[in-house]
Structure formats: structure tokens, C-alpha cells
């Protein structure tokens, strides 16, 4: 076998490997990162699996900081915990402007596990169904951002989850947007307590 022939085979082999590597990276690695890495985590409460994202608003950051303080106390104040969890749920749900597309499902870390699949389906097929994809950063669609939020009432109550009763809370909240685009402004949020952690079970918009 001649030297030139061997050199040619090596070049072909190198080019083939380079093409295959580029294909794998572009179709699997980079594509995966784009579809799943919607936002970078900048803070977390590890014991409770709560996270704060880089894209989260100033209001969300304030509530997260307050929740972190409540959960680090020697004795957790569950009344305050429930109020903050309900507020963060609403902020994350209705801050639609910072979501990439309908697959960028919010709030899952706040929701009881058995209710998550139902919630994801509702987001994709109803709540965020008209959300224009913003993967390229060029979306022109006008979308809401929550400017302020307040707790109107908070009551301890038994809460049913899949036929089982839990201690919990019923919290009524109202909120305002940077710009009123006709979205909900008031809601009742039901929260259940299971193994010292609180979970959102459902929310029901209130029309005054």
C-alpha cells in the first residue's frame, strides 16, 4: 500500500468523524439544551426543591428571599409559608412574558406530584396555547407581567387530593400587571400540607 494511499484514507477517516461529530452535537446535544434549558437557576432552597431563575422578576426575587427566610427558621411559620407559596405560584403562572413557549411549563416545583400531569396538560393546551415561540428572542406578542400581589385572606382548611384529606390552606389573592391585558386579577389557591411541605393543589380564578 503506497504512502499517498494511506494518507488519503486517514484524511477521509478524519473528515468522516468530523461530520459525524457535528451531526450528533447539532441534532442531539445542542437541540436538547435549547429545548430544556429555558432559564438558568441562580438560587435555591435545596431542602424543599425550590429554585429561583435568572429570568425571574424583581417581585419574584423578593418573595423567594422571604420564603427562604421563613423556611430557614428553627420553627417554620406555615401560615407565612402558605401565603408566600401561593403568591409565587401566581407570579410564576401569570408572568407569561418571560416564558419561551407553551412547553415552558411554570410552577411545577410548587404543585403536588399527583396533580402535575393534569397541570402540564392544561398549560400546553389551554393557558399557554396561544403563546408565540420566543426561542430566537424576536417575539412581538404582548404578554403580561405581574407588578404587585397581595393576600386578601388566608384560612386553614382541610384540602382533598385524589380522595384523601390533608391539612391545608385556602388563600385568596389579588394582583396587578405592568399593563392590563385582560388576564385574571384575583384567585383562590388551595394548598395542602404533606410531610411538613406545602403544595399547591389547584387555583380558581375569581371574577368580581
PAFI-837182 format. One record per residue: residue number from 1; residue in one letter; x, y, z of N, C-alpha, C in turn. Coordinates in Angstrom, 3 decimals. Last residue first. Example, Ala and Ser with C-alpha at 12.3 -4.5 7.8 and 13.67 -1.06 7.14 Angstrom:
! residues 2
  seq  type       nc1       nc2       nc3      cac1      cac2      cac3       cc1       cc2       cc3
    2     S    12.850    -2.250     7.080    13.670    -1.060     7.140    12.900     0.030     7.870
    1     A    13.190    -5.690     7.800    12.300    -4.500     7.800    13.200    -3.300     7.800
***
This chain:
! residues 208
  seq  type       nc1       nc2       nc3      cac1      cac2      cac3       cc1       cc2       cc3
  208     X   -64.976    39.244    40.040   -65.778    40.134    40.902   -66.932    40.751    40.107
  207     X   -63.998    36.062    39.564   -64.495    37.201    38.807   -65.397    38.035    39.717
  206     X   -61.203    34.180    40.305   -62.407    34.797    40.864   -62.765    36.016    40.015
  205     X   -59.717    31.046    39.439   -59.876    32.488    39.235   -61.215    32.978    39.777
  204     X   -58.396    28.697    41.470   -59.668    29.014    40.812   -59.782    30.527    40.666
  203     X   -55.949    26.158    41.625   -56.319    27.553    41.794   -57.562    27.822    40.968
  202     X   -54.704    23.366    43.554   -55.437    23.969    42.438   -55.619    25.447    42.686
  201     X   -52.537    22.685    45.200   -53.402    21.653    44.665   -54.176    22.163    43.450
  200     X   -49.275    23.336    46.165   -50.462    23.888    45.526   -51.240    22.723    44.915
  199     X   -47.935    22.180    49.255   -48.087    22.005    47.806   -49.355    22.713    47.328
  198     X   -45.491    22.125    51.869   -46.751    22.604    51.305   -46.741    22.476    49.787
  197     X   -44.203    19.694    54.124   -44.019    20.533    52.944   -45.387    20.905    52.383
  196     X   -44.656    17.893    56.159   -44.051    19.189    56.504   -43.710    20.071    55.299
  195     X   -46.124    15.820    54.866   -44.760    15.619    55.381   -43.999    16.931    55.545
  194     X   -48.153    18.103    53.329   -47.830    16.678    53.350   -46.360    16.523    53.754
  193     X   -50.775    20.328    53.001   -49.542    20.045    53.741   -49.333    18.539    53.797
  192     X   -52.085    22.161    50.197   -52.119    21.016    51.112   -50.751    20.835    51.771
  191     X   -53.979    24.915    49.062   -52.662    24.375    49.395   -52.804    23.260    50.423
  190     X   -55.654    26.707    46.597   -55.754    25.678    47.638   -54.395    25.004    47.809
  189     X   -56.395    30.014    45.863   -55.389    28.961    45.738   -55.527    27.999    46.907
  188     X   -58.445    32.083    44.012   -58.362    31.284    45.239   -57.374    30.152    44.981
  187     X   -57.721    35.309    42.540   -57.860    33.859    42.506   -57.856    33.265    43.912
  186     X   -57.568    37.993    40.214   -57.918    37.520    41.550   -58.145    36.011    41.493
  185     X   -57.141    38.630    37.658   -56.538    39.514    38.653   -56.822    39.059    40.083
  184     X   -56.598    37.306    34.334   -57.137    37.209    35.693   -56.392    38.138    36.648
  183     X   -56.126    39.700    31.591   -55.918    38.429    32.283   -56.498    38.477    33.698
  182     X   -56.202    42.085    30.190   -57.431    41.320    30.327   -57.279    39.965    30.997
  181     X   -53.930    43.503    30.311   -54.232    42.891    29.018   -55.454    41.979    29.096
  180     X   -52.504    46.143    31.841   -53.711    45.319    31.895   -54.067    44.824    30.496
  179     X   -49.121    46.044    32.623   -50.134    46.552    31.700   -51.311    45.604    31.714
  178     X   -48.058    45.011    34.912   -47.421    46.201    34.344   -48.365    46.876    33.358
  177     X   -50.886    44.040    36.993   -49.890    43.825    35.950   -49.209    45.132    35.567
  176     X   -51.812    42.877    40.291   -51.851    43.842    39.202   -50.709    43.570    38.243
  175     X   -53.889    40.658    42.281   -52.627    41.157    41.753   -52.867    42.130    40.609
  174     X   -55.036    38.846    45.164   -55.308    39.740    44.032   -53.973    40.308    43.561
  173     X   -56.028    35.719    46.682   -55.055    36.746    46.319   -55.588    37.641    45.211
  172     X   -56.835    33.520    49.240   -57.373    34.381    48.182   -56.383    35.518    47.945
  171     X   -56.295    30.235    50.209   -55.755    31.593    50.172   -56.326    32.342    48.973
  170     X   -56.666    27.719    52.363   -57.344    28.326    51.222   -56.980    29.806    51.247
  169     X   -54.563    25.027    53.431   -54.966    26.435    53.455   -55.753    26.781    52.192
  168     X   -54.492    21.951    55.367   -54.045    22.878    54.340   -54.585    24.276    54.524
  167     X   -54.431    18.462    55.855   -54.454    19.802    56.430   -53.937    20.757    55.366
  166     X   -56.176    16.346    53.506   -54.943    16.858    54.111   -55.233    18.161    54.838
  165     X   -57.855    13.412    52.403   -57.927    14.725    53.050   -56.597    15.096    53.717
  164     X   -58.191    11.922    49.204   -57.589    11.896    50.539   -57.561    13.305    51.110
  163     X   -59.080    12.155    46.605   -59.927    11.435    47.558   -59.374    11.346    48.965
  162     X   -57.077    13.745    45.446   -57.339    12.386    44.953   -58.087    11.551    45.991
  161     X   -57.166    15.749    48.104   -56.276    15.436    46.987   -56.500    13.979    46.611
  160     X   -58.802    18.330    49.883   -58.857    16.981    49.300   -57.914    16.850    48.109
  159     X   -58.079    19.985    52.864   -57.998    20.035    51.405   -57.962    18.615    50.874
  158     X   -59.258    21.857    55.587   -58.969    20.535    55.043   -59.028    20.631    53.515
  157     X   -57.713    25.014    56.401   -58.848    24.210    55.941   -58.374    22.818    55.544
  156     X   -57.017    28.329    57.368   -56.687    26.913    57.476   -57.923    26.098    57.114
  155     X   -56.992    31.104    55.173   -57.700    30.314    56.177   -57.220    28.873    56.181
  154     X   -56.450    34.323    54.228   -55.774    33.031    54.355   -56.421    32.266    55.498
  153     X   -57.026    37.028    51.914   -57.401    36.205    53.064   -56.640    34.890    53.036
  152     X   -55.439    38.555    50.214   -56.684    39.113    50.737   -57.132    38.345    51.970
  151     X   -52.182    39.279    49.537   -53.049    38.243    50.087   -54.266    38.915    50.701
  150     X   -51.058    40.775    46.459   -51.377    40.823    47.884   -52.297    39.685    48.279
  149     X   -48.648    42.007    44.118   -49.585    40.967    44.542   -49.845    41.102    46.039
  148     X   -47.490    43.605    41.084   -47.650    43.554    42.532   -48.697    42.497    42.878
  147     X   -46.980    42.919    38.403   -46.295    44.060    39.011   -46.348    44.014    40.536
  146     X   -46.534    40.321    36.136   -47.166    40.712    37.402   -46.325    41.797    38.077
  145     X   -46.995    40.709    32.717   -46.001    40.555    33.780   -46.642    41.083    35.061
  144     X   -48.451    39.428    29.608   -48.493    40.024    30.946   -47.268    39.744    31.817
  143     X   -47.522    40.374    26.226   -47.864    39.390    27.250   -47.741    39.997    28.646
  142     X   -47.595    40.756    22.799   -47.713    41.476    24.066   -48.257    40.526    25.133
  141     X   -45.247    39.497    20.451   -46.522    39.320    21.151   -46.513    40.056    22.498
  140     X   -42.883    39.372    19.187   -43.505    40.694    19.260   -44.815    40.666    20.049
  139     X   -39.822    37.604    19.580   -41.283    37.629    19.731   -41.802    39.066    19.887
  138     X   -37.141    37.016    19.238   -37.741    38.061    18.395   -39.260    38.149    18.520
  137     X   -35.727    34.908    20.343   -35.695    36.202    21.020   -36.349    37.331    20.269
  136     X   -35.953    32.388    19.374   -34.998    33.253    18.681   -34.919    34.653    19.303
  135     X   -37.922    31.329    20.994   -36.589    30.715    21.022   -35.538    31.600    20.375
  134     X   -40.554    31.976    21.435   -39.562    33.045    21.505   -38.136    32.496    21.579
  133     X   -43.742    31.233    20.082   -42.407    30.763    20.450   -41.392    31.912    20.394
  132     X   -46.667    32.623    21.479   -45.765    32.571    20.329   -44.372    32.165    20.802
  131     X   -49.323    31.096    23.049   -48.035    31.736    23.268   -47.110    31.531    22.064
  130     X   -51.714    29.857    23.073   -51.539    30.895    22.064   -50.198    31.615    22.187
  129     X   -51.545    28.106    25.260   -51.701    27.541    23.914   -51.465    28.569    22.802
  128     X   -51.348    28.454    27.943   -50.268    28.997    27.123   -50.395    28.580    25.663
  127     X   -53.900    27.315    28.727   -53.406    28.586    29.267   -52.328    29.236    28.399
  126     X   -54.290    24.864    26.939   -55.215    25.957    27.218   -54.492    27.263    27.554
  125     X   -52.307    23.031    26.474   -53.467    23.011    25.582   -54.420    24.187    25.795
  124     X   -50.273    23.576    28.370   -49.945    23.412    26.951   -51.153    23.548    26.029
  123     X   -51.684    23.740    30.850   -50.812    24.818    30.386   -50.613    24.748    28.873
  122     X   -52.981    21.252    31.001   -53.764    22.486    30.992   -52.945    23.646    30.438
  121     X   -50.781    19.528    31.134   -51.702    19.439    30.003   -52.519    20.720    29.873
  120     X   -49.702    20.280    33.610   -48.917    20.438    32.378   -49.810    20.412    31.144
  119     X   -51.814    19.500    35.341   -51.430    20.903    35.224   -50.665    21.149    33.923
  118     X   -51.783    16.740    35.064   -53.008    17.479    34.720   -52.680    18.958    34.483
  117     X   -49.235    16.247    36.076   -49.556    15.899    34.692   -50.791    16.655    34.198
  116     X   -49.462    17.160    38.809   -48.565    17.798    37.841   -48.897    17.489    36.384
  115     X   -50.853    15.938    40.807   -51.578    16.938    40.025   -50.736    17.520    38.891
  114     X   -49.124    14.344    42.197   -50.235    13.673    41.502   -51.028    14.629    40.614
  113     X   -47.394    16.292    43.391   -46.941    15.416    42.311   -48.087    14.796    41.515
  112     X   -48.451    19.629    43.834   -48.439    18.257    44.335   -48.222    17.295    43.166
  111     X   -46.324    22.351    42.882   -47.559    21.572    42.716   -47.403    20.135    43.195
  110     X   -44.014    23.755    42.786   -44.967    24.109    43.841   -46.154    23.150    43.904
  109     X   -42.615    22.951    40.593   -41.998    22.690    41.888   -42.929    23.021    43.060
  108     X   -44.182    23.936    38.462   -44.219    22.509    38.797   -43.628    22.207    40.167
  107     X   -44.266    26.645    37.538   -44.909    26.275    38.814   -44.785    24.810    39.251
  106     X   -44.562    26.464    33.879   -44.162    27.050    35.158   -44.701    26.264    36.355
  105     X   -43.272    25.072    30.928   -44.324    24.962    31.944   -43.842    25.503    33.290
  104     X   -42.743    25.587    28.031   -42.007    26.153    29.166   -42.963    26.225    30.354
  103     X   -44.329    24.996    25.979   -43.698    23.853    26.639   -42.857    24.289    27.854
  102     X   -45.064    27.373    24.873   -46.069    26.658    25.651   -45.512    25.425    26.363
  101     X   -42.052    29.344    25.390   -43.151    28.828    24.569   -44.083    28.007    25.452
  100     X   -40.690    30.988    27.304   -40.196    30.815    25.936   -41.300    30.363    24.982
   99     X   -41.754    33.560    29.544   -41.781    32.164    29.123   -41.407    32.045    27.639
   98     X   -42.035    36.157    30.324   -40.684    35.586    30.404   -40.641    34.098    30.048
   97     X   -44.747    36.753    30.052   -43.799    37.426    29.164   -42.401    36.805    29.196
   96     X   -46.184    35.642    32.058   -46.098    34.889    30.811   -45.049    35.488    29.874
   95     X   -46.691    35.524    34.958   -45.574    36.217    34.316   -45.289    35.505    32.994
   94     X   -48.562    33.718    35.898   -49.050    34.848    35.107   -47.943    35.768    34.579
   93     X   -47.025    31.755    37.262   -48.037    31.372    36.279   -48.399    32.520    35.342
   92     X   -45.420    33.200    39.031   -44.801    32.349    38.015   -45.782    31.999    36.899
   91     X   -47.413    34.445    40.605   -46.443    35.242    39.851   -45.844    34.419    38.720
   90     X   -48.723    32.193    41.713   -49.453    33.120    40.842   -48.486    33.942    39.996
   89     X   -46.586    31.076    43.218   -47.297    30.294    42.208   -47.992    31.214    41.201
   88     X   -46.023    33.127    44.981   -45.014    32.741    43.995   -45.620    31.906    42.873
   87     X   -48.405    33.135    46.507   -48.010    34.310    45.730   -47.001    33.952    44.639
   86     X   -48.315    30.589    47.681   -49.437    30.950    46.816   -49.082    32.146    45.931
   85     X   -45.989    30.850    49.213   -46.059    29.842    48.158   -47.171    30.174    47.163
   84     X   -46.745    32.848    51.011   -45.669    33.105    50.061   -45.695    32.111    48.904
   83     X   -48.778    31.522    52.433   -49.048    32.784    51.743   -47.998    33.063    50.668
   82     X   -47.406    29.308    53.513   -48.522    29.113    52.584   -48.808    30.377    51.776
   81     X   -45.552    30.601    55.199   -45.090    29.708    54.133   -46.182    29.557    53.071
   80     X   -47.233    31.779    57.050   -46.451    32.623    56.150   -45.943    31.832    54.950
   79     X   -48.225    29.408    58.208   -49.152    30.417    57.678   -48.427    31.308    56.664
   78     X   -45.966    28.113    59.149   -46.661    27.563    57.985   -47.696    28.523    57.400
   77     X   -42.996    28.919    60.139   -44.321    29.517    60.247   -45.104    29.105    58.994
   76     X   -40.757    26.600    61.497   -41.355    27.147    60.276   -42.755    27.682    60.547
   75     X   -38.349    27.177    63.748   -39.746    26.752    63.694   -40.395    27.405    62.474
   74     X   -35.915    28.120    62.835   -35.948    26.906    63.658   -37.344    26.306    63.689
   73     X   -35.950    29.181    59.359   -36.195    29.402    60.786   -36.233    28.072    61.537
   72     X   -35.881    28.731    56.689   -34.639    28.511    57.425   -34.803    28.707    58.935
   71     X   -38.332    29.467    55.716   -38.019    28.038    55.743   -36.716    27.715    56.470
   70     X   -38.225    32.272    55.864   -39.245    31.533    56.617   -38.834    30.068    56.781
   69     X   -36.149    32.821    54.042   -36.004    33.203    55.443   -36.987    32.415    56.326
   68     X   -37.288    31.927    51.686   -36.035    31.330    52.154   -35.834    31.608    53.637
   67     X   -39.400    33.721    51.415   -39.671    32.306    51.657   -38.436    31.602    52.210
   66     X   -38.000    36.100    50.879   -38.840    35.996    52.072   -39.114    34.535    52.435
   65     X   -36.825    35.392    48.440   -35.972    35.755    49.572   -36.746    35.635    50.885
   64     X   -39.133    35.087    46.915   -38.246    33.938    47.120   -37.341    34.186    48.330
   63     X   -40.096    37.690    46.864   -40.892    36.648    47.517   -40.030    35.414    47.808
   62     X   -38.031    38.925    45.408   -38.356    39.388    46.767   -39.124    38.309    47.534
   61     X   -38.185    37.588    42.982   -36.956    37.502    43.771   -37.204    37.917    45.217
   60     X   -40.677    38.429    42.076   -40.465    37.012    42.384   -39.228    36.828    43.249
   59     X   -40.086    41.149    41.646   -41.119    40.762    42.605   -40.938    39.309    43.034
   58     X   -38.216    41.002    39.611   -37.815    41.562    40.901   -38.803    41.154    41.984
   57     X   -38.667    37.838    37.836   -38.826    39.270    38.057   -38.327    39.702    39.438
   56     X   -36.388    35.435    36.419   -37.490    35.803    37.315   -37.476    37.293    37.639
   55     X   -34.216    34.593    34.954   -35.206    35.432    34.274   -36.311    35.937    35.194
   54     X   -32.837    32.908    36.671   -32.210    34.159    36.241   -33.238    35.120    35.644
   53     X   -34.976    31.472    39.183   -34.350    31.508    37.867   -33.808    32.895    37.538
   52     X   -34.880    29.637    42.123   -35.086    30.967    41.554   -34.317    31.015    40.251
   51     X   -36.517    26.694    43.456   -35.441    27.388    42.751   -35.876    28.769    42.282
   50     X   -37.009    24.184    45.900   -37.483    25.421    45.280   -36.288    26.123    44.635
   49     X   -36.562    21.871    47.445   -36.521    21.804    45.973   -37.161    23.017    45.299
   48     X   -36.238    21.947    50.130   -37.613    21.965    49.635   -37.700    21.911    48.109
   47     X   -33.508    21.943    50.501   -34.317    21.018    51.301   -35.731    20.882    50.761
   46     X   -32.599    24.094    48.827   -32.362    22.683    48.498   -33.295    21.720    49.229
   45     X   -33.544    26.638    47.375   -33.778    26.190    48.742   -33.773    24.669    48.657
   44     X   -31.443    28.671    45.233   -32.309    27.530    45.523   -32.465    27.321    47.028
   43     X   -30.538    30.689    42.380   -30.632    30.473    43.829   -31.569    29.303    44.073
   42     X   -30.399    30.568    39.676   -29.454    31.464    40.349   -29.499    31.334    41.869
   41     X   -30.715    28.605    36.803   -31.027    28.701    38.231   -29.955    29.549    38.908
   40     X   -31.611    29.788    33.585   -30.535    29.382    34.496   -30.964    29.592    35.944
   39     X   -34.129    28.455    31.412   -33.578    29.515    32.240   -32.548    28.953    33.205
   38     X   -34.557    26.367    29.626   -35.298    27.609    29.432   -34.709    28.760    30.254
   37     X   -33.279    23.859    28.466   -32.651    24.881    29.300   -33.322    26.224    29.141
   36     X   -34.655    22.276    26.658   -34.878    22.057    28.088   -34.300    23.160    28.949
   35     X   -34.079    23.008    24.058   -35.462    22.688    24.379   -35.710    22.541    25.866
   34     X   -31.307    23.488    24.057   -32.237    24.546    23.653   -33.650    24.262    24.131
   33     X   -30.237    21.026    24.778   -30.026    22.183    25.642   -31.022    23.293    25.326
   32     X   -31.036    19.478    22.591   -31.532    19.161    23.936   -31.402    20.367    24.857
   31     X   -29.558    20.659    20.558   -31.021    20.678    20.486   -31.614    20.411    21.854
   30     X   -26.975    20.063    21.342   -27.412    21.448    21.310   -28.927    21.561    21.275
   29     X   -27.147    17.119    21.278   -26.664    17.881    22.421   -27.207    19.290    22.427
   28     X   -28.510    16.511    18.706   -28.850    15.927    19.996   -28.419    16.803    21.172
   27     X   -27.740    17.844    16.420   -29.064    17.242    16.459   -29.472    16.704    17.823
   26     X   -25.140    18.825    16.853   -26.198    19.734    16.419   -27.592    19.160    16.594
   25     X   -23.693    16.520    17.663   -23.767    17.712    18.515   -24.949    18.597    18.150
   24     X   -24.048    14.814    15.436   -24.501    14.407    16.776   -24.683    15.621    17.678
   23     X   -22.853    16.353    13.377   -24.254    15.927    13.291   -24.812    15.591    14.673
   22     X   -20.215    16.569    14.261   -21.028    17.772    14.066   -22.506    17.433    14.039
   21     X   -19.461    13.868    14.183   -19.453    14.599    15.455   -20.326    15.843    15.381
   20     X   -19.635    13.332    11.430   -20.495    12.604    12.376   -20.588    13.333    13.706
   19     X   -17.628    15.066    10.481   -19.020    15.234    10.038   -19.986    14.556    11.004
   18     X   -15.381    13.961    11.747   -15.746    15.362    12.000   -17.201    15.619    11.638
   17     X   -15.296    11.405    10.646   -15.510    11.559    12.089   -15.959    12.974    12.435
   16     X   -14.750    12.114     7.968   -15.968    11.375     8.306   -16.305    11.528     9.782
   15     X   -12.240    13.334     8.212   -13.380    14.118     7.735   -14.708    13.453     8.103
   14     X   -10.731    11.107     9.047   -10.837    12.296     9.898   -12.050    13.142     9.509
   13     X   -11.005     9.418     6.810   -11.473     8.979     8.120   -11.689    10.167     9.055
   12     X    -9.762    10.946     4.827   -11.183    10.591     4.677   -11.779    10.205     6.021
   11     X    -7.156    10.987     5.879    -7.900    12.246     5.679    -9.396    11.974     5.587
   10     X    -6.512     8.260     5.784    -6.525     8.974     7.078    -7.347    10.254     6.958
    9     X    -6.576     7.786     3.024    -7.524     7.093     3.908    -7.660     7.799     5.253
    8     X    -4.411     9.372     2.181    -5.766     9.658     1.710    -6.822     9.018     2.602
    7     X    -2.290     8.028     3.370    -2.583     9.416     3.779    -4.010     9.802     3.388
    6     X    -2.338     5.661     1.910    -2.607     5.635     3.362    -2.987     7.029     3.867
    5     X    -1.646     6.649    -0.628    -2.942     5.987    -0.443    -3.337     5.975     1.031
    4     X     0.945     7.587    -0.219    -0.107     8.528    -0.589    -1.490     7.951    -0.366
    3     X     2.278     5.180     0.306     2.171     6.202     1.354     1.047     7.188     1.062
    2     X     0.684     2.171    -0.920     1.514     3.347    -1.031     1.259     4.349     0.078
    1     X     0.852    -1.195     0.000     0.000     0.000     0.000     0.887     1.244     0.000
***
